[in-house]
């Protein structure tokens, strides 16, 4: 994820754009994997919540819309 976000920041962003946001959807939680995957990243990495099942497309769209309105 970090590779893609950095590429986008350097090559795709326009002046005035907000920094890109990456969303990772996981089917299961593995504390060790999370620790190693996020080690060394800026403190702007957040875990919103863990879900047992993935939301359907409409629920995910609603969530993204609500969150983006709060920014």
mmCIF file of the N, C-alpha and C atoms, coordinates in Angstrom:
data_MODEL
# 
_entry.id   MODEL 
# 
loop_
_atom_site.group_PDB 
_atom_site.id 
_atom_site.type_symbol 
_atom_site.label_atom_id 
_atom_site.label_alt_id 
_atom_site.label_comp_id 
_atom_site.label_asym_id 
_atom_site.label_entity_id 
_atom_site.label_seq_id 
_atom_site.pdbx_PDB_ins_code 
_atom_site.Cartn_x 
_atom_site.Cartn_y 
_atom_site.Cartn_z 
_atom_site.occupancy 
_atom_site.B_iso_or_equiv 
_atom_site.pdbx_formal_charge 
_atom_site.auth_seq_id 
_atom_site.auth_comp_id 
_atom_site.auth_asym_id 
_atom_site.auth_atom_id 
_atom_site.pdbx_PDB_model_num 
ATOM 1   N N  . UNK A 1 1  ? 0.825   -1.186  0.000   1.00 0.00 ? 1  UNK A N  1 
ATOM 2   C CA . UNK A 1 1  ? 0.000   0.000   0.000   1.00 0.00 ? 1  UNK A CA 1 
ATOM 3   C C  . UNK A 1 1  ? 0.868   1.248   0.000   1.00 0.00 ? 1  UNK A C  1 
ATOM 4   N N  . UNK A 1 2  ? 1.909   1.235   0.821   1.00 0.00 ? 2  UNK A N  1 
ATOM 5   C CA . UNK A 1 2  ? 2.775   2.402   0.938   1.00 0.00 ? 2  UNK A CA 1 
ATOM 6   C C  . UNK A 1 2  ? 3.429   2.747   -0.400  1.00 0.00 ? 2  UNK A C  1 
ATOM 7   N N  . UNK A 1 3  ? 3.811   1.731   -1.176  1.00 0.00 ? 3  UNK A N  1 
ATOM 8   C CA . UNK A 1 3  ? 4.408   1.953   -2.493  1.00 0.00 ? 3  UNK A CA 1 
ATOM 9   C C  . UNK A 1 3  ? 3.437   2.719   -3.390  1.00 0.00 ? 3  UNK A C  1 
ATOM 10  N N  . UNK A 1 4  ? 2.200   2.280   -3.432  1.00 0.00 ? 4  UNK A N  1 
ATOM 11  C CA . UNK A 1 4  ? 1.214   2.906   -4.301  1.00 0.00 ? 4  UNK A CA 1 
ATOM 12  C C  . UNK A 1 4  ? 0.891   4.327   -3.856  1.00 0.00 ? 4  UNK A C  1 
ATOM 13  N N  . UNK A 1 5  ? 0.794   4.539   -2.553  1.00 0.00 ? 5  UNK A N  1 
ATOM 14  C CA . UNK A 1 5  ? 0.513   5.884   -2.051  1.00 0.00 ? 5  UNK A CA 1 
ATOM 15  C C  . UNK A 1 5  ? 1.655   6.839   -2.379  1.00 0.00 ? 5  UNK A C  1 
ATOM 16  N N  . UNK A 1 6  ? 2.886   6.373   -2.207  1.00 0.00 ? 6  UNK A N  1 
ATOM 17  C CA . UNK A 1 6  ? 4.031   7.226   -2.527  1.00 0.00 ? 6  UNK A CA 1 
ATOM 18  C C  . UNK A 1 6  ? 4.112   7.516   -4.020  1.00 0.00 ? 6  UNK A C  1 
ATOM 19  N N  . UNK A 1 7  ? 3.847   6.519   -4.853  1.00 0.00 ? 7  UNK A N  1 
ATOM 20  C CA . UNK A 1 7  ? 3.843   6.742   -6.301  1.00 0.00 ? 7  UNK A CA 1 
ATOM 21  C C  . UNK A 1 7  ? 2.794   7.795   -6.656  1.00 0.00 ? 7  UNK A C  1 
ATOM 22  N N  . UNK A 1 8  ? 1.597   7.631   -6.102  1.00 0.00 ? 8  UNK A N  1 
ATOM 23  C CA . UNK A 1 8  ? 0.513   8.567   -6.418  1.00 0.00 ? 8  UNK A CA 1 
ATOM 24  C C  . UNK A 1 8  ? 0.887   9.989   -5.999  1.00 0.00 ? 8  UNK A C  1 
ATOM 25  N N  . UNK A 1 9  ? 1.481   10.121  -4.809  1.00 0.00 ? 9  UNK A N  1 
ATOM 26  C CA . UNK A 1 9  ? 1.885   11.452  -4.335  1.00 0.00 ? 9  UNK A CA 1 
ATOM 27  C C  . UNK A 1 9  ? 2.883   12.090  -5.294  1.00 0.00 ? 9  UNK A C  1 
ATOM 28  N N  . UNK A 1 10 ? 3.818   11.336  -5.777  1.00 0.00 ? 10 UNK A N  1 
ATOM 29  C CA . UNK A 1 10 ? 4.870   11.898  -6.618  1.00 0.00 ? 10 UNK A CA 1 
ATOM 30  C C  . UNK A 1 10 ? 4.436   12.130  -8.062  1.00 0.00 ? 10 UNK A C  1 
ATOM 31  N N  . UNK A 1 11 ? 3.618   11.228  -8.630  1.00 0.00 ? 11 UNK A N  1 
ATOM 32  C CA . UNK A 1 11 ? 3.357   11.277  -10.073 1.00 0.00 ? 11 UNK A CA 1 
ATOM 33  C C  . UNK A 1 11 ? 1.934   11.628  -10.481 1.00 0.00 ? 11 UNK A C  1 
ATOM 34  N N  . UNK A 1 12 ? 0.987   11.527  -9.603  1.00 0.00 ? 12 UNK A N  1 
ATOM 35  C CA . UNK A 1 12 ? -0.409  11.687  -10.004 1.00 0.00 ? 12 UNK A CA 1 
ATOM 36  C C  . UNK A 1 12 ? -1.126  12.874  -9.376  1.00 0.00 ? 12 UNK A C  1 
ATOM 37  N N  . UNK A 1 13 ? -0.660  13.348  -8.229  1.00 0.00 ? 13 UNK A N  1 
ATOM 38  C CA . UNK A 1 13 ? -1.370  14.405  -7.519  1.00 0.00 ? 13 UNK A CA 1 
ATOM 39  C C  . UNK A 1 13 ? -1.250  15.741  -8.243  1.00 0.00 ? 13 UNK A C  1 
ATOM 40  N N  . UNK A 1 14 ? -2.285  16.531  -8.115  1.00 0.00 ? 14 UNK A N  1 
ATOM 41  C CA . UNK A 1 14 ? -2.282  17.896  -8.639  1.00 0.00 ? 14 UNK A CA 1 
ATOM 42  C C  . UNK A 1 14 ? -2.161  18.861  -7.474  1.00 0.00 ? 14 UNK A C  1 
ATOM 43  N N  . UNK A 1 15 ? -1.730  20.072  -7.764  1.00 0.00 ? 15 UNK A N  1 
ATOM 44  C CA . UNK A 1 15 ? -1.610  21.076  -6.714  1.00 0.00 ? 15 UNK A CA 1 
ATOM 45  C C  . UNK A 1 15 ? -2.956  21.277  -6.029  1.00 0.00 ? 15 UNK A C  1 
ATOM 46  N N  . UNK A 1 16 ? -2.948  21.310  -4.716  1.00 0.00 ? 16 UNK A N  1 
ATOM 47  C CA . UNK A 1 16 ? -4.172  21.501  -3.947  1.00 0.00 ? 16 UNK A CA 1 
ATOM 48  C C  . UNK A 1 16 ? -4.872  20.209  -3.559  1.00 0.00 ? 16 UNK A C  1 
ATOM 49  N N  . UNK A 1 17 ? -4.425  19.072  -4.097  1.00 0.00 ? 17 UNK A N  1 
ATOM 50  C CA . UNK A 1 17 ? -5.024  17.788  -3.722  1.00 0.00 ? 17 UNK A CA 1 
ATOM 51  C C  . UNK A 1 17 ? -4.673  17.446  -2.280  1.00 0.00 ? 17 UNK A C  1 
ATOM 52  N N  . UNK A 1 18 ? -5.591  16.795  -1.607  1.00 0.00 ? 18 UNK A N  1 
ATOM 53  C CA . UNK A 1 18 ? -5.298  16.233  -0.292  1.00 0.00 ? 18 UNK A CA 1 
ATOM 54  C C  . UNK A 1 18 ? -4.428  14.998  -0.486  1.00 0.00 ? 18 UNK A C  1 
ATOM 55  N N  . UNK A 1 19 ? -3.663  14.627  0.536   1.00 0.00 ? 19 UNK A N  1 
ATOM 56  C CA . UNK A 1 19 ? -2.849  13.410  0.404   1.00 0.00 ? 19 UNK A CA 1 
ATOM 57  C C  . UNK A 1 19 ? -3.731  12.199  0.125   1.00 0.00 ? 19 UNK A C  1 
ATOM 58  N N  . UNK A 1 20 ? -3.215  11.231  -0.638  1.00 0.00 ? 20 UNK A N  1 
ATOM 59  C CA . UNK A 1 20 ? -4.008  10.034  -0.926  1.00 0.00 ? 20 UNK A CA 1 
ATOM 60  C C  . UNK A 1 20 ? -4.240  9.211   0.335   1.00 0.00 ? 20 UNK A C  1 
ATOM 61  N N  . UNK A 1 21 ? -5.317  8.457   0.315   1.00 0.00 ? 21 UNK A N  1 
ATOM 62  C CA . UNK A 1 21 ? -5.688  7.601   1.437   1.00 0.00 ? 21 UNK A CA 1 
ATOM 63  C C  . UNK A 1 21 ? -5.764  6.174   0.925   1.00 0.00 ? 21 UNK A C  1 
ATOM 64  N N  . UNK A 1 22 ? -5.145  5.253   1.651   1.00 0.00 ? 22 UNK A N  1 
ATOM 65  C CA . UNK A 1 22 ? -5.228  3.842   1.298   1.00 0.00 ? 22 UNK A CA 1 
ATOM 66  C C  . UNK A 1 22 ? -6.164  3.128   2.245   1.00 0.00 ? 22 UNK A C  1 
ATOM 67  N N  . UNK A 1 23 ? -6.969  2.265   1.692   1.00 0.00 ? 23 UNK A N  1 
ATOM 68  C CA . UNK A 1 23 ? -7.894  1.470   2.503   1.00 0.00 ? 23 UNK A CA 1 
ATOM 69  C C  . UNK A 1 23 ? -7.566  0.006   2.277   1.00 0.00 ? 23 UNK A C  1 
ATOM 70  N N  . UNK A 1 24 ? -7.305  -0.697  3.359   1.00 0.00 ? 24 UNK A N  1 
ATOM 71  C CA . UNK A 1 24 ? -7.012  -2.120  3.278   1.00 0.00 ? 24 UNK A CA 1 
ATOM 72  C C  . UNK A 1 24 ? -8.158  -2.880  3.926   1.00 0.00 ? 24 UNK A C  1 
ATOM 73  N N  . UNK A 1 25 ? -8.765  -3.760  3.178   1.00 0.00 ? 25 UNK A N  1 
ATOM 74  C CA . UNK A 1 25 ? -9.834  -4.609  3.692   1.00 0.00 ? 25 UNK A CA 1 
ATOM 75  C C  . UNK A 1 25 ? -9.245  -5.989  3.934   1.00 0.00 ? 25 UNK A C  1 
ATOM 76  N N  . UNK A 1 26 ? -9.392  -6.489  5.145   1.00 0.00 ? 26 UNK A N  1 
ATOM 77  C CA . UNK A 1 26 ? -8.819  -7.782  5.510   1.00 0.00 ? 26 UNK A CA 1 
ATOM 78  C C  . UNK A 1 26 ? -9.911  -8.720  5.983   1.00 0.00 ? 26 UNK A C  1 
ATOM 79  N N  . UNK A 1 27 ? -9.753  -9.978  5.646   1.00 0.00 ? 27 UNK A N  1 
ATOM 80  C CA . UNK A 1 27 ? -10.719 -10.972 6.079   1.00 0.00 ? 27 UNK A CA 1 
ATOM 81  C C  . UNK A 1 27 ? -10.430 -11.463 7.488   1.00 0.00 ? 27 UNK A C  1 
ATOM 82  N N  . UNK A 1 28 ? -9.181  -11.334 7.936   1.00 0.00 ? 28 UNK A N  1 
ATOM 83  C CA . UNK A 1 28 ? -8.839  -11.777 9.281   1.00 0.00 ? 28 UNK A CA 1 
ATOM 84  C C  . UNK A 1 28 ? -7.766  -10.867 9.859   1.00 0.00 ? 28 UNK A C  1 
ATOM 85  N N  . UNK A 1 29 ? -7.585  -10.942 11.167  1.00 0.00 ? 29 UNK A N  1 
ATOM 86  C CA . UNK A 1 29 ? -6.637  -10.095 11.879  1.00 0.00 ? 29 UNK A CA 1 
ATOM 87  C C  . UNK A 1 29 ? -5.452  -10.936 12.320  1.00 0.00 ? 29 UNK A C  1 
ATOM 88  N N  . UNK A 1 30 ? -4.260  -10.439 12.072  1.00 0.00 ? 30 UNK A N  1 
ATOM 89  C CA . UNK A 1 30 ? -3.041  -11.102 12.513  1.00 0.00 ? 30 UNK A CA 1 
ATOM 90  C C  . UNK A 1 30 ? -2.150  -10.022 13.101  1.00 0.00 ? 30 UNK A C  1 
ATOM 91  N N  . UNK A 1 31 ? -2.050  -9.967  14.437  1.00 0.00 ? 31 UNK A N  1 
ATOM 92  C CA . UNK A 1 31 ? -1.309  -8.890  15.108  1.00 0.00 ? 31 UNK A CA 1 
ATOM 93  C C  . UNK A 1 31 ? 0.131   -8.785  14.626  1.00 0.00 ? 31 UNK A C  1 
ATOM 94  N N  . UNK A 1 32 ? 0.806   -9.902  14.427  1.00 0.00 ? 32 UNK A N  1 
ATOM 95  C CA . UNK A 1 32 ? 2.202   -9.863  13.982  1.00 0.00 ? 32 UNK A CA 1 
ATOM 96  C C  . UNK A 1 32 ? 2.295   -9.270  12.589  1.00 0.00 ? 32 UNK A C  1 
ATOM 97  N N  . UNK A 1 33 ? 1.409   -9.664  11.701  1.00 0.00 ? 33 UNK A N  1 
ATOM 98  C CA . UNK A 1 33 ? 1.427   -9.137  10.334  1.00 0.00 ? 33 UNK A CA 1 
ATOM 99  C C  . UNK A 1 33 ? 1.162   -7.632  10.329  1.00 0.00 ? 33 UNK A C  1 
ATOM 100 N N  . UNK A 1 34 ? 0.207   -7.186  11.132  1.00 0.00 ? 34 UNK A N  1 
ATOM 101 C CA . UNK A 1 34 ? -0.085  -5.754  11.230  1.00 0.00 ? 34 UNK A CA 1 
ATOM 102 C C  . UNK A 1 34 ? 1.132   -5.004  11.758  1.00 0.00 ? 34 UNK A C  1 
ATOM 103 N N  . UNK A 1 35 ? 1.775   -5.540  12.772  1.00 0.00 ? 35 UNK A N  1 
ATOM 104 C CA . UNK A 1 35 ? 2.953   -4.889  13.351  1.00 0.00 ? 35 UNK A CA 1 
ATOM 105 C C  . UNK A 1 35 ? 4.067   -4.726  12.317  1.00 0.00 ? 35 UNK A C  1 
ATOM 106 N N  . UNK A 1 36 ? 4.376   -5.785  11.584  1.00 0.00 ? 36 UNK A N  1 
ATOM 107 C CA . UNK A 1 36 ? 5.453   -5.714  10.606  1.00 0.00 ? 36 UNK A CA 1 
ATOM 108 C C  . UNK A 1 36 ? 5.060   -4.866  9.396   1.00 0.00 ? 36 UNK A C  1 
ATOM 109 N N  . UNK A 1 37 ? 3.817   -4.917  8.992   1.00 0.00 ? 37 UNK A N  1 
ATOM 110 C CA . UNK A 1 37 ? 3.373   -4.156  7.821   1.00 0.00 ? 37 UNK A CA 1 
ATOM 111 C C  . UNK A 1 37 ? 3.352   -2.657  8.080   1.00 0.00 ? 37 UNK A C  1 
ATOM 112 N N  . UNK A 1 38 ? 3.127   -2.251  9.313   1.00 0.00 ? 38 UNK A N  1 
ATOM 113 C CA . UNK A 1 38 ? 3.011   -0.816  9.613   1.00 0.00 ? 38 UNK A CA 1 
ATOM 114 C C  . UNK A 1 38 ? 4.240   -0.254  10.308  1.00 0.00 ? 38 UNK A C  1 
ATOM 115 N N  . UNK A 1 39 ? 5.213   -1.085  10.634  1.00 0.00 ? 39 UNK A N  1 
ATOM 116 C CA . UNK A 1 39 ? 6.416   -0.619  11.307  1.00 0.00 ? 39 UNK A CA 1 
ATOM 117 C C  . UNK A 1 39 ? 7.168   0.365   10.421  1.00 0.00 ? 39 UNK A C  1 
ATOM 118 N N  . UNK A 1 40 ? 7.533   1.497   11.006  1.00 0.00 ? 40 UNK A N  1 
ATOM 119 C CA . UNK A 1 40 ? 8.295   2.494   10.275  1.00 0.00 ? 40 UNK A CA 1 
ATOM 120 C C  . UNK A 1 40 ? 7.456   3.477   9.473   1.00 0.00 ? 40 UNK A C  1 
ATOM 121 N N  . UNK A 1 41 ? 6.166   3.271   9.407   1.00 0.00 ? 41 UNK A N  1 
ATOM 122 C CA . UNK A 1 41 ? 5.306   4.220   8.703   1.00 0.00 ? 41 UNK A CA 1 
ATOM 123 C C  . UNK A 1 41 ? 5.015   5.404   9.610   1.00 0.00 ? 41 UNK A C  1 
ATOM 124 N N  . UNK A 1 42 ? 4.560   6.493   9.026   1.00 0.00 ? 42 UNK A N  1 
ATOM 125 C CA . UNK A 1 42 ? 4.203   7.655   9.829   1.00 0.00 ? 42 UNK A CA 1 
ATOM 126 C C  . UNK A 1 42 ? 3.081   7.290   10.784  1.00 0.00 ? 42 UNK A C  1 
ATOM 127 N N  . UNK A 1 43 ? 2.845   8.133   11.731  1.00 0.00 ? 43 UNK A N  1 
ATOM 128 C CA . UNK A 1 43 ? 1.800   7.879   12.728  1.00 0.00 ? 43 UNK A CA 1 
ATOM 129 C C  . UNK A 1 43 ? 0.403   8.129   12.176  1.00 0.00 ? 43 UNK A C  1 
ATOM 130 N N  . UNK A 1 44 ? 0.287   8.360   10.893  1.00 0.00 ? 44 UNK A N  1 
ATOM 131 C CA . UNK A 1 44 ? -1.014  8.601   10.283  1.00 0.00 ? 44 UNK A CA 1 
ATOM 132 C C  . UNK A 1 44 ? -1.652  7.310   9.778   1.00 0.00 ? 44 UNK A C  1 
ATOM 133 N N  . UNK A 1 45 ? -1.297  6.205   10.383  1.00 0.00 ? 45 UNK A N  1 
ATOM 134 C CA . UNK A 1 45 ? -1.901  4.925   10.049  1.00 0.00 ? 45 UNK A CA 1 
ATOM 135 C C  . UNK A 1 45 ? -2.880  4.589   11.155  1.00 0.00 ? 45 UNK A C  1 
ATOM 136 N N  . UNK A 1 46 ? -4.123  4.388   10.788  1.00 0.00 ? 46 UNK A N  1 
ATOM 137 C CA . UNK A 1 46 ? -5.167  4.157   11.777  1.00 0.00 ? 46 UNK A CA 1 
ATOM 138 C C  . UNK A 1 46 ? -5.910  2.872   11.454  1.00 0.00 ? 46 UNK A C  1 
ATOM 139 N N  . UNK A 1 47 ? -6.382  2.223   12.476  1.00 0.00 ? 47 UNK A N  1 
ATOM 140 C CA . UNK A 1 47 ? -7.257  1.074   12.321  1.00 0.00 ? 47 UNK A CA 1 
ATOM 141 C C  . UNK A 1 47 ? -8.627  1.521   12.771  1.00 0.00 ? 47 UNK A C  1 
ATOM 142 N N  . UNK A 1 48 ? -9.562  1.484   11.849  1.00 0.00 ? 48 UNK A N  1 
ATOM 143 C CA . UNK A 1 48 ? -10.899 1.947   12.171  1.00 0.00 ? 48 UNK A CA 1 
ATOM 144 C C  . UNK A 1 48 ? -11.643 0.904   12.995  1.00 0.00 ? 48 UNK A C  1 
ATOM 145 N N  . UNK A 1 49 ? -11.714 -0.292  12.453  1.00 0.00 ? 49 UNK A N  1 
ATOM 146 C CA . UNK A 1 49 ? -12.399 -1.368  13.170  1.00 0.00 ? 49 UNK A CA 1 
ATOM 147 C C  . UNK A 1 49 ? -12.183 -2.675  12.431  1.00 0.00 ? 49 UNK A C  1 
ATOM 148 N N  . UNK A 1 50 ? -12.445 -3.730  13.120  1.00 0.00 ? 50 UNK A N  1 
ATOM 149 C CA . UNK A 1 50 ? -12.363 -5.048  12.527  1.00 0.00 ? 50 UNK A CA 1 
ATOM 150 C C  . UNK A 1 50 ? -13.773 -5.584  12.361  1.00 0.00 ? 50 UNK A C  1 
ATOM 151 N N  . UNK A 1 51 ? -14.030 -6.197  11.232  1.00 0.00 ? 51 UNK A N  1 
ATOM 152 C CA . UNK A 1 51 ? -15.332 -6.790  10.964  1.00 0.00 ? 51 UNK A CA 1 
ATOM 153 C C  . UNK A 1 51 ? -15.155 -8.287  10.748  1.00 0.00 ? 51 UNK A C  1 
ATOM 154 N N  . UNK A 1 52 ? -16.124 -9.052  11.178  1.00 0.00 ? 52 UNK A N  1 
ATOM 155 C CA . UNK A 1 52 ? -16.085 -10.496 10.977  1.00 0.00 ? 52 UNK A CA 1 
ATOM 156 C C  . UNK A 1 52 ? -16.374 -10.824 9.516   1.00 0.00 ? 52 UNK A C  1 
ATOM 157 N N  . UNK A 1 53 ? -17.269 -10.037 8.900   1.00 0.00 ? 53 UNK A N  1 
ATOM 158 C CA . UNK A 1 53 ? -17.609 -10.228 7.490   1.00 0.00 ? 53 UNK A CA 1 
ATOM 159 C C  . UNK A 1 53 ? -17.376 -8.921  6.747   1.00 0.00 ? 53 UNK A C  1 
ATOM 160 N N  . UNK A 1 54 ? -17.033 -9.025  5.482   1.00 0.00 ? 54 UNK A N  1 
ATOM 161 C CA . UNK A 1 54 ? -16.887 -7.820  4.673   1.00 0.00 ? 54 UNK A CA 1 
ATOM 162 C C  . UNK A 1 54 ? -18.261 -7.221  4.415   1.00 0.00 ? 54 UNK A C  1 
ATOM 163 N N  . UNK A 1 55 ? -18.358 -5.890  4.414   1.00 0.00 ? 55 UNK A N  1 
ATOM 164 C CA . UNK A 1 55 ? -19.649 -5.256  4.116   1.00 0.00 ? 55 UNK A CA 1 
ATOM 165 C C  . UNK A 1 55 ? -19.971 -5.405  2.628   1.00 0.00 ? 55 UNK A C  1 
ATOM 166 N N  . UNK A 1 56 ? -21.261 -5.312  2.301   1.00 0.00 ? 56 UNK A N  1 
ATOM 167 C CA . UNK A 1 56 ? -21.611 -5.352  0.884   1.00 0.00 ? 56 UNK A CA 1 
ATOM 168 C C  . UNK A 1 56 ? -21.232 -4.020  0.230   1.00 0.00 ? 56 UNK A C  1 
ATOM 169 N N  . UNK A 1 57 ? -21.347 -3.947  -1.078  1.00 0.00 ? 57 UNK A N  1 
ATOM 170 C CA . UNK A 1 57 ? -20.889 -2.780  -1.833  1.00 0.00 ? 57 UNK A CA 1 
ATOM 171 C C  . UNK A 1 57 ? -21.577 -1.505  -1.377  1.00 0.00 ? 57 UNK A C  1 
ATOM 172 N N  . UNK A 1 58 ? -22.875 -1.542  -1.154  1.00 0.00 ? 58 UNK A N  1 
ATOM 173 C CA . UNK A 1 58 ? -23.624 -0.352  -0.734  1.00 0.00 ? 58 UNK A CA 1 
ATOM 174 C C  . UNK A 1 58 ? -23.166 0.129   0.643   1.00 0.00 ? 58 UNK A C  1 
ATOM 175 N N  . UNK A 1 59 ? -22.947 -0.787  1.574   1.00 0.00 ? 59 UNK A N  1 
ATOM 176 C CA . UNK A 1 59 ? -22.477 -0.414  2.912   1.00 0.00 ? 59 UNK A CA 1 
ATOM 177 C C  . UNK A 1 59 ? -21.095 0.232   2.841   1.00 0.00 ? 59 UNK A C  1 
ATOM 178 N N  . UNK A 1 60 ? -20.221 -0.322  2.012   1.00 0.00 ? 60 UNK A N  1 
ATOM 179 C CA . UNK A 1 60 ? -18.877 0.229   1.871   1.00 0.00 ? 60 UNK A CA 1 
ATOM 180 C C  . UNK A 1 60 ? -18.926 1.622   1.249   1.00 0.00 ? 60 UNK A C  1 
ATOM 181 N N  . UNK A 1 61 ? -19.762 1.822   0.243   1.00 0.00 ? 61 UNK A N  1 
ATOM 182 C CA . UNK A 1 61 ? -19.907 3.138   -0.377  1.00 0.00 ? 61 UNK A CA 1 
ATOM 183 C C  . UNK A 1 61 ? -20.445 4.147   0.629   1.00 0.00 ? 61 UNK A C  1 
ATOM 184 N N  . UNK A 1 62 ? -21.431 3.764   1.417   1.00 0.00 ? 62 UNK A N  1 
ATOM 185 C CA . UNK A 1 62 ? -21.978 4.661   2.448   1.00 0.00 ? 62 UNK A CA 1 
ATOM 186 C C  . UNK A 1 62 ? -20.919 5.032   3.472   1.00 0.00 ? 62 UNK A C  1 
ATOM 187 N N  . UNK A 1 63 ? -20.130 4.053   3.901   1.00 0.00 ? 63 UNK A N  1 
ATOM 188 C CA . UNK A 1 63 ? -19.080 4.300   4.884   1.00 0.00 ? 63 UNK A CA 1 
ATOM 189 C C  . UNK A 1 63 ? -18.054 5.288   4.335   1.00 0.00 ? 63 UNK A C  1 
ATOM 190 N N  . UNK A 1 64 ? -17.601 5.058   3.116   1.00 0.00 ? 64 UNK A N  1 
ATOM 191 C CA . UNK A 1 64 ? -16.605 5.947   2.514   1.00 0.00 ? 64 UNK A CA 1 
ATOM 192 C C  . UNK A 1 64 ? -17.163 7.350   2.357   1.00 0.00 ? 64 UNK A C  1 
ATOM 193 N N  . UNK A 1 65 ? -18.407 7.467   1.949   1.00 0.00 ? 65 UNK A N  1 
ATOM 194 C CA . UNK A 1 65 ? -19.027 8.791   1.790   1.00 0.00 ? 65 UNK A CA 1 
ATOM 195 C C  . UNK A 1 65 ? -19.122 9.513   3.139   1.00 0.00 ? 65 UNK A C  1 
ATOM 196 N N  . UNK A 1 66 ? -19.557 8.825   4.188   1.00 0.00 ? 66 UNK A N  1 
ATOM 197 C CA . UNK A 1 66 ? -19.660 9.443   5.519   1.00 0.00 ? 66 UNK A CA 1 
ATOM 198 C C  . UNK A 1 66 ? -18.296 9.899   6.012   1.00 0.00 ? 66 UNK A C  1 
ATOM 199 N N  . UNK A 1 67 ? -17.294 9.045   5.877   1.00 0.00 ? 67 UNK A N  1 
ATOM 200 C CA . UNK A 1 67 ? -15.959 9.370   6.354   1.00 0.00 ? 67 UNK A CA 1 
ATOM 201 C C  . UNK A 1 67 ? -15.353 10.546  5.580   1.00 0.00 ? 67 UNK A C  1 
ATOM 202 N N  . UNK A 1 68 ? -15.571 10.565  4.265   1.00 0.00 ? 68 UNK A N  1 
ATOM 203 C CA . UNK A 1 68 ? -14.988 11.655  3.466   1.00 0.00 ? 68 UNK A CA 1 
ATOM 204 C C  . UNK A 1 68 ? -15.669 12.988  3.770   1.00 0.00 ? 68 UNK A C  1 
ATOM 205 N N  . UNK A 1 69 ? -16.908 12.979  4.177   1.00 0.00 ? 69 UNK A N  1 
ATOM 206 C CA . UNK A 1 69 ? -17.603 14.216  4.536   1.00 0.00 ? 69 UNK A CA 1 
ATOM 207 C C  . UNK A 1 69 ? -17.061 14.788  5.846   1.00 0.00 ? 69 UNK A C  1 
ATOM 208 N N  . UNK A 1 70 ? -16.513 13.931  6.700   1.00 0.00 ? 70 UNK A N  1 
ATOM 209 C CA . UNK A 1 70 ? -15.977 14.396  7.986   1.00 0.00 ? 70 UNK A CA 1 
ATOM 210 C C  . UNK A 1 70 ? -14.583 15.000  7.855   1.00 0.00 ? 70 UNK A C  1 
ATOM 211 N N  . UNK A 1 71 ? -13.934 14.777  6.697   1.00 0.00 ? 71 UNK A N  1 
ATOM 212 C CA . UNK A 1 71 ? -12.570 15.305  6.508   1.00 0.00 ? 71 UNK A CA 1 
ATOM 213 C C  . UNK A 1 71 ? -12.558 16.771  6.259   1.00 0.00 ? 71 UNK A C  1 
# 
